């Protein structure tokens, strides 16, 4: 059974917004590391063949875009741009 379940939403609301920000940031840092590993792996796969098929190139490109988007989210948590999100995150 996955950890995520809506029955915990009320309990999650009791977490201070500063703590929520740290939790989300920590999670996104792990996501960032995962995307970097995936991008490296997909790049190696693309370079193994004589030619890359369109689907493989698109998947690689999707991962690169996701990595860039996630980086922006991390930066915006760090610089306070998303602070207001944590006030209403679980409402």
C-alpha positions in Angstrom: 0.0 0.0 0.0 1.4 3.4 -0.9 2.2 6.0 1.8 -0.1 8.6 0.2 -3.6 8.5 1.4 -6.1 11.4 1.8 -7.1 10.2 5.2 -3.9 11.9 6.5 -4.7 15.3 5.0 -6.1 16.8 8.2 -3.1 15.6 10.2 -0.7 17.0 7.6 -2.4 20.4 8.0 -0.8 20.6 11.5 2.7 20.7 10.1 4.2 24.2 10.2 4.7 25.8 6.8 8.4 26.1 7.3 8.6 22.4 8.0 6.5 21.7 4.9 8.9 23.8 2.8 11.8 21.7 4.1 10.0 18.5 3.4 9.0 19.5 -0.2 12.5 20.9 -0.9 14.2 17.7 0.4 11.8 15.6 -1.8 12.5 17.7 -4.9 16.3 17.4 -4.3 15.9 13.7 -4.4 13.8 14.0 -7.6 16.6 16.2 -9.0 19.2 13.5 -8.3 17.0 10.9 -9.9 16.5 13.0 -13.0 20.2 13.5 -13.3 20.8 9.8 -13.1 18.0 9.1 -15.6 19.3 11.8 -18.0 22.8 10.3 -17.9 21.5 6.8 -18.5 19.3 7.9 -21.4 22.2 9.8 -22.9 24.4 6.7 -22.8 21.6 4.7 -24.4 21.3 7.3 -27.2 25.0 7.2 -27.8 25.3 3.4 -28.0 23.3 3.1 -31.2 24.3 4.2 -34.6 21.1 6.2 -34.8 18.6 7.1 -32.1 14.9 6.5 -32.7 12.5 9.4 -32.3 10.9 8.0 -29.2 14.2 7.7 -27.3 15.2 11.2 -28.3 11.8 12.6 -27.1 12.1 10.7 -23.8 15.5 12.1 -23.2 14.3 15.6 -24.1 11.3 15.2 -21.7 13.7 14.3 -18.8 15.9 17.3 -19.5 12.9 19.6 -19.5 11.6 18.0 -16.2 15.1 18.5 -14.7 15.0 22.2 -15.6 11.5 22.7 -14.3 12.4 21.0 -11.0 15.5 23.2 -10.7 13.3 26.3 -11.0 11.0 24.9 -8.3 13.9 24.3 -6.0 15.3 27.8 -6.5 11.9 29.4 -5.9 11.5 27.5 -2.6 14.9 28.6 -1.6 14.4 32.3 -2.5 10.9 32.5 -1.0 9.0 32.9 -4.2 6.8 30.0 -3.3 6.4 30.8 0.4 2.7 31.7 0.0 2.0 28.3 -1.5 2.9 26.7 1.8 0.3 28.8 3.6 -2.5 27.3 1.5 -0.9 24.0 0.4 -3.3 21.7 2.3 -6.4 23.7 2.3 
